[in-house]
Amino acid sequence: MRVGYKKSRKKQDKTHDILLNPRVDRRLLANVPDKEGIRNSVDRRGQKALEDYKGDPNVFIKSKNAGIRYIMQADIKVVCRSQNGNITFNVKSVDISTTGILLELKDNEQLNMISNAKSIKLEFKILPGSMPEGYEMSVKIKGKKVRDSITKDGQIFCGIEFFETLSEYSNRKKDRYVLATSSLLLLFISVFILLMRAESIIYFKFNKWIYLYSIIAAVFLLSRYLFGVLYKPMPIDVDYTPGVTIIIPCFNEAEWIERTILSCINQDYPIDNLEVIVVDDCSNDDSVDKIKETINKLNNEAERFDAPNRVKYFVQEKNLGKREALCRGVVNAKHDLVVFVDSDSFLDPFAIRNLVQPFKDPKMGGVSGRTDVANTYTNILTKMQSVRYYIAFRIMKAAEAYFDAVTCLSGPLSCYRKQIIIDNMDEWINQKFLGQKATFGDDRAMTNFVLNGHRTCYQDTAICSTIVPNKYKVFLKQQMRWKRSWLRESIIAGKFMWKKEPFMAAFFYMGVFVPIAAPVVVSYNLIYAPIVHKIFPTTFLVGLLMMALMMSFAQMFFRKSTTWIFGMVFCIFYEAVLLWQMPIAWVTFWKSTWGTRMTPSDIEAQRKKEQRKASSILRKKVENKYAK
């Protein structure tokens, strides 16, 4: 299989992913609590946040985040005020945190000017992607020198502490205006949509089905945003830390698997209550070697954190699929809660602590965390996906969580009660739909098992980031796979969702109807009506514009990020391209290929394709020979 894969794989120019680049801590497991009490997990940069957020129950999280330094090489204008007036010069930054910045100076003269200055003001731009989304902005901030150093090579570094944190500065200079603007725009758009739907009621008798669709679509859309705004995550109870086993299924993920494993074990969570299990599904790249290398590093460097007993791995003898890999992890898990994490997803240090909070409710069966895009600033495609991911989680899942009925506990980060998985394991592994074995959509399938008898929830403060496709071909294949699984699992969920809370049930069936009927409605409004009735679809296009604007301004409201404009770009792309995958998905549900990675099904499909191509070429040669 390994040889066949290498022969079939085409060489392509690889797009370099742009990722957030925090400075690596010299301690391998910097966030793991030290039960011996020898060291403190809050560094000196986080001490300021401890004072600023005094009384906040999440102060330890904010203080830790405040101390994270991000690599940022940018031009910094330094204005030093002295008795002789202002002295201005330019330097380069090395890294930045919310509390300060490290500068590389050109010579001792600049260092002396900073050291002797009565006051220091820095002017610079926080570049997109250099800090978490929402921090990109122009900054004019005062600070003071806290340290300096000169290396053996003669490099001069100077650390400046800001008089106010960048989050405070952003709130004072930018956030409140962004919040006010986006709030007014969202209110205007909502009222405008309501007025448009009032028009649909007035003209309902002229085209009942089209206007009925527009009313249902508007009710569904506005209700999602309304309940999404009303949603609040479960607050942290620092004393609630149940036993958790994190399971990472891996297939051909040599590039990212080390980072995933380290992010899962490097959690602010009691050592005795957290273990990590990696299950490699017979990868045909270097994933297994990378897993062994990472675990050996942990065993050698993190022995005092009991890493040898808390991290283990299994390798499947043959490729059995993601569900089999997850189930092997579940069977070997020693804790009652199991967390599924994709092999290209990276957990926030406080993800598990936040994720388990809803399980204080004994009826809670599963919880989904929030998934952000790790490679947002790579290109236009990844920026579109970043907005889409955020709205899908912060609005759509949050709205479902309002009714304790989240319909998809997403693969990148989700937590379940182990016993529920064990009770449904055989049916999950052997799931078939219309006679065809289900090889993907494992997260939606398991969610249906959980949702049928338990509550499901979304915890917005449990955050992971994931690598999304940066090429359109791969992205489209991924979206097709997702639509096939969505169709299959929506049909299955439809059999029991009517038993849920009435509002949730109604919104679920609306959410199934709207995207399925969308291709027909769009075709009617943009093709049939203009050609047959000579009517320009002004109202329909305005409605699409309002939908796009609502998505963009919701991103602006919640995240205050410059990526908000790509919400509109995504909506246009969806209507032009992604929408038309739905009817194709209906007639290709039986396909088992992933499209985004070379699974055995993909290898077999490509082999058959090449075989058909060779047969076609041979047939043409024979036909040409006899024609002569």
N, C-alpha and C positions, 0 to 999 in steps of 0.2 A: 504493500500500500504506500509505503514511503516513497518508493521509486516512481510509482504511477503519479503521485502528487507532484513530485519535482518535475516530471516530464510535462505535465499538463499546465503547470503554473506559468503564466506569462509575466515577463519582466515589465514592470511599469515604473514610471517615475514616482517616487514616493513623496507625497506632500508632507512637509515637516510640520508637526503639530506644535502650536504655541501654547505652552502651559504656564500656569501661575508658578513662580519659581521662588519658594521660600528658602531661606538659607538653612542648610542642613545642620541640625543640632549635633554637637560633638557626642552627645549621649544617644545611643541607638534607640532606647525606649524612654524618651524624655517625658512622656505624658503618663507613664504607668505609676500609680501611687506606690510609694516606698513604705511598705508595712513596717520596716525597721526604723523609720523616721530619721534616717541619716541625712536625707537631702530634701529640699523644698522644690516643688514642681513649678513655682512661680519665680521667674527671673526678675532682675532689677528693673527691666523696662515695664513689667506688669505691675510693679508696686504702685505706680501713679494711678493706675486704673482701680486698684484696691481702695484707694482713698476717694476717687471720683465717684465710684459706684457703691459707696458704703451704704448698707441697708438693702441692697438689691440681692435677692436670693440666688441669682445667677452670677454673682460678682466673681467667683473663681473662674468661670468660663470667660467672662469679659477680660479679666486680668491676664489670662493665658493668651487669648487672641491678641491683646494689646502688645504683647511682647514678641510676637512673630515678626521677624525681619524678612523682607522680600528684596530680592536682587533687583535693583533698578539703576541703570546707568543713564543718567539724564543730565542736562545742563542746568546748573544751579547758579542763580545770581545772588551774591552775598553782599548785603549792605551793612557796613560797620559804622556805627555812630561813635565819634570820639570828640574830644575837646576842639579839635581842628576842623570839624565838619564831618561830612559823610564820605566814606571810602567805599567804592564799589568795584568788585571783581567777579569773574566767573570761574567756577570749578565744576568738577564732575562728582556725582553721587555714586556711592558704592552699593548701599542698601538703605531701606527705609522701613520703619514701623509706624504705627499710629501715634507713637509718643516721641519719635525722634528720627534723625537721619545721620548716616555716616558719610563724610565727605573725603575725597582725595585731593589734597592741596598740591600746588605746584612747587612751592618753596617755603622756607622758614619765615619769609617776610609776611606771607598770607597768614601763617599760623600766629605770628606776633600781633598782626592787626586784629584777628579774632580774639586772641587772649586779652588784649588791652582795650577792646571796645566796651563802651558803656552799655550799648544794646546791639543786638544782632537781628537782622531781618532777612529772611530767605524768600526768594521768588522762584517758582519752578512749576512745571506741569507734571501731574501724576499721569503717566502714560497708560492707555487702556491695556489691561492684561498684566500690568506690573504689580497691582494690588487687587484684592477682591472687588468684584463688580460694585459700582456705586461710588468708589473713591476717585474715579477719573475726573480731574478738575484742575483748574489753575489755582495756585496757592501763593498767598503772600502772608507769611506767618513769622512771628517773633520767637526767638529761642535763646538758649544760653549754652556755652561750651561746658561739657561735663567730663570730657577726657580727650587725650591726644596720644599718638604713638608714632614712632619712626622705626621702620623696619631696617633690617640689615642691608637691604638693597637701596635704602634712602627714600623709600616711599613714605609720605607724610599723611597720616589719617587724623581726622578730627570728628568727634561725636558731638552733635548738637541735640539738645533736648528741647522740644517745643513747649511753649508756655501753656498751650492748650492742645489736647489730642486732636488728631485729624478728624475723628468722628464728631467732636464738638465744633471744630472749625467748619466742617461740611454742613452740619445742622444750622449753624449761624449764617453761613454765606450762601448755601445752595439748597439744602434739603427742604427747608420750610417753603421756599418759593416753588420748587418742583412739586411738592406735595399739594400746595394750593392750586397750582395750574392744572395738574393732572386730575385733581378732585373735581374742579369746575368742568373740565372737558368731559370726564366720565359722566357727570350729571347731565350735561347737555346732550351727549350721545344717547343716554338712556331715555331721556324725555323725547328726543327726536325719533327713536325707534318705536316708542309707545304711540306717538302720533301717526307714524307710518302704518302701524298695525291697526290703529283706529280706522284708517282709510281702507285697510283690507276688509274690515267688518262692514263698512258702508258699501263697498263694491263686491261683497262676497257672492251675491247671486249671479254675477256675470261670469265667474270662473271659480266654482266652489273648491275644487281640488287644489288649485294653485294658491288661492288665498288661505285655505285651511293649512296648507304646508307653511306658509309664511307666518301665520299666527302661532303655530306649534313651535317653529324654529325660534321665533322671538321670545316666547315664554320660556323655552328651554335655556336659551342663551342668557337672558336677564336673570333667571332664577339661579343659574350657576354662579354668576358674579355676585348676586346678592348674598347667597349662603356662603360663598367663598370669603366675602368680606366679614361676615358674622363669625366665621370659624376662629377658634382660639386653641393653640396646642396645649397639651397637658403639661402643667408646671412640674419642675423637677422636685422630687422628694429625695434628698441626698442619702437618706437612710434606706431607700428602696433599691436594692441591687440584687435581684434574683440571679440564679445561675444561668449562664448563657453559653451556648456553643455556636461559634461562627463557622459556617461551611462554605468553602470556596470551590465550586466546580471549575475545572480548567481544561481547555482544549486549545492547543496552538496559541498560547498567550505568553510566549517567552519574553516579549518586550515589556509587558506590564505586570507580570505575576509577582515579582519581588516587591514592587511598590504596593500592590494590593495586600500581600501578606503582612508587610510591616505596618500598614495603616490599620489592619485589623487587630494586631496584637498590641500596638502602641496606643491603647485606649485608657482614658481616665476612668478606670473601673477596677474594683477589688481583684487582686491576682487570683485568689482562690475561686472566684465566681466566673472566670472567663477562660475559654479554651478555643483554639482555632484548628480546624481540620481542612486540609487541602486534598481534593480528590481529582487526580489527573485522569481524563477519559481517553487514555492511550493516544496522547498527542504525537503528531509526526513532525514536530519541530524540536527545539531545545528546551521545551517547557519543563520537563522532568529534571534536567540538569540544573535549571535555574531554581526550581523549588528546593532541591537538595542543597544547593549552594546557600540559599537564603536561610534555610532552617539550621544549617551548620553554623552560619554566622550568628544566629540567635543563640544557639546552644553554647557557643564559645564566648560571646560578649554579653549575654544577658542571663547568665546562670543564676545570679542573685534574685532575678525576677521569676525564677522557676520556669523559664522558657522551655527547657527540655521536656517537662511534663505537661506543658500547655499548648504546644504546637506539634502536630503530627501530620503525616501525609499518607495517602494510598494511591496506587497506580492500578487502574483497571487493566486486566490482561488483554482485553480487546475493546474497541469503541462500542459502547452500549447506549450512548446518548446522555444528555444533561440530566434527565430525571433519575436515571440509574445512579449517576455520580452523586447527586444530591441525597438520594435514599441511602447510599452506602455511608455517607457522612452522618445521616440521621441515626442509623442503626448503631453507629459507634460513638454517638454523642453521649456525654455523661450528665448533661444538664437538661432541665425540663423545657427551656426555651431554646429554639434553634433560629439562627439568623442566616439567611441566604444572601451571599454577596457575589456579584459577578466578578470574573477574574480580571476585568479591565476597569474596575471601580475602586475608588479610594475613599476611605471613611474619614470624616472629621474626628478629631480625638475625643469628642464628647457624644459621638453618634449613638453608641450603645447605651450610655447612661440616659439619653433622651428617649431612645426607641422603646425601652422597656416600660416606661411610665404608665401607658394605658392598660398594662396587664394587671394593674391593681384591681381592675374590674374583673371578677372571676368569669364573666360571660364573654370577655374579649378573646377572640381566637387568633387574630392576626393583625399586624400593624405594618404599614408601609412608611418608610422614611422618605425624605425629599432627595431627588436626584438632580444635581446641577451638571452643567456641561463643563468638563475639565479643559477642553481645547477650544473654548469659545472664540478666541481672537485669531484662529488659524485662517479663515476665509469667510466669504459671505454665507456659504452653506452652513458652517458651524455656528455663525452668529444667529441665523434663522432658527436653528435647532435650539440654541440657548434660550431664546424667547419662548419657543414652543414648549420646551421642557418646563420652564418656570411656571407658565400659565397652566399647563396640564396638571402640575402638582399643586401649586399654591391656590389655584382657583377651582379646577375641576375635582381633584381628589379632596380638597378641603371642603368643598360643598357636599360631597358624598359623606365625608366624615362627620358632618353636622348631624347626619342621621345614623351614624355607626354602621354604614353599609358601603364601604369602599369596594368597588367592583374589580380592581386589579391591584394586588399587593406586588409592586414592581420588582423585577429580578435584581436590579442593582443593589437594593437594600430593603429587606423585609424580614419580619420576625413572626414566628408561629409557635403555638404550643406543640411540643413534640408529639404528644399522644394523638393529636388530630391527624398529623401526617402519617403516623404509623397505622392508624385506623383506616386510612384511605390509600395506603401505599400501593397495594396491588392494582387497584382500579386506576390510580394515577399513572403508574408505569405502563400499564397495558391499555390505556385509553384509545378507543377507536371512534371515528366519526364517519358515518355512512360507509362503514366497512374499511376505512383507511386508518392506519396507525397514526396517532398524533405524535409528531417528533419535535414540535416547537410549541410556543404558547404555554410553557410549563407554569409560568406565574399566574396567568389568568385561570388555568385549569385548577390549580391548587386553591386559588382564591374562591372559586365556585364551591369546592368541597367545604371550605371553612365557612363561607357565607351562608350556606344552606342550613347551618344549625347554630352559628355563632355570630358575634359582632366582629366587624373589621373596622380599622381606624387608620388615620393618617397623622403622623407626628412631624410637623413642619420643621421642628428644631433638630431632628435627627437627619443630618446632612451627609451625603456622599457625593462625589463627583465622578463622572464616567467619561470615557473616550467615545465620541460619536463619529460617524463616518465623515471624512473630509472630501470624499469624491462622490459625485452625483450618481454614478453607476451603482456603487455600493449602497448608497443611501436609498435609492429607489428599490433595490432588492430587499433591503431591510424593511421598508415600509410595506411592501407587498406581503412579506411574511407576517408582519404585525396585523395587517388587515385580514388575512386568512384566519389567523388565530382569534381575532376579535369577532369575526362573523360566527365562527364555530362556538366560541364560549358564550357569546351573547344569546345564541339560540338556546344553549343549555341553561343559562342563568334565567332566561325568560320563563322557564317552567316553574320557578319557585319565587321569583322576585315579587310576585303579587302578594306574597304572604308578609312582606316587609311593611314598614310604615307607609301609609297611603301616599304621602307626598313623594317619598323616595321611589316607590313603585311606579308612580305616574311619570316622574322625571326619567327613570331608567328606560321605560318603553319609548318615551319621546327621544331619548338619546340614541336608541337603536334605529328608530324610524327616520330621523332627520338625515344622517349620513347615507343611509341606504337609498333613500328617495332623492338625494341631492343631485346625482347625475341626470336624472330625468327632468327635474325642475330647471336645472341650469340649461340643459339642451332646449327645453321649451322656451325659456326666456331669451336666450342668446342666439338661438338658431331658428326655431320654428316660428315664433311670434314675429320677429323682424322680416322673415322671408314671406310668410303666408299673409300676415295681417298688416305688414308694412309699419310696424310699431317699433320705435327705438326704445330699448329696455332701460330707460332712465331710472325709474323707480328701483328696479332690480339692482342696477349698478350702484346706486346710492346706498342701498341696503348692504351690499358687499363692502362698500367703503366704510360704513359705520361699524360693521363687524371687525374690519381690519384695524380701525382706529381704536376701538374698545380694547382689543388685545394689546396694542402698542401702549396706550395710556395706562392700562393696568400694570404693565411692566414698569412704566415710569413711576407709577404711584407706589408700588410695593418695593421695587428694587433701586429706583433712582439711578438707573444705569443708562449709559449712552447707547446701549444696544436696542432701546425701545423702538427705534425706527424700523428695525428688521422684523418686527411683528407685522407691519404692513406688507413688507416684502414677502414674508412667509405666506400670508393670506392670498396674495396674488399667485404665488407659486403653487399653492394648494389647489386653487380653482383651475389653474391652467394645466397642472400635471397630476398631482396626487389624487384629486377627485376621481379621475378616470381609472384609477387602479381598482376601485370598488367593484364595478361589474366584472372586471377580469378576475378578481379574487373569488367571485361566486363560482366561476366555472373552472377554477384551478385549485380548489381547496385541497385536492388529493395530493398535491406536490409536497414532498418531504424535504426538499433542499432548503438550506439556509440562505445561500446567496452571498453572505458576508464572510464566510469562512469555509475552508474545504473540509467539510464533514464527509464521512463515507458516502452519504447520499449524494452530496455534491460531486464527489469524485466519480461515482458511478454514473451520474447524469452527464457529466462531461465526457466520460468514456463512450457512452452511447451516442452522444452528439458527434464526437469525432469519428465514431464507427459509421454513423449515417452519412457523414460528410465524405468519408473515404469510399463508401459504397456508391454514393451519388457520382463521384468523380470517375470511378471505375465503370459505372453504367454508361456515362456519357462517352467515355473512350471507346467502349464496345459499340455503341450506337454510331459513332463517327466512323469506326472502322468498317461496319457493314454498309454505311451510307455511301462510302467510296466504292 
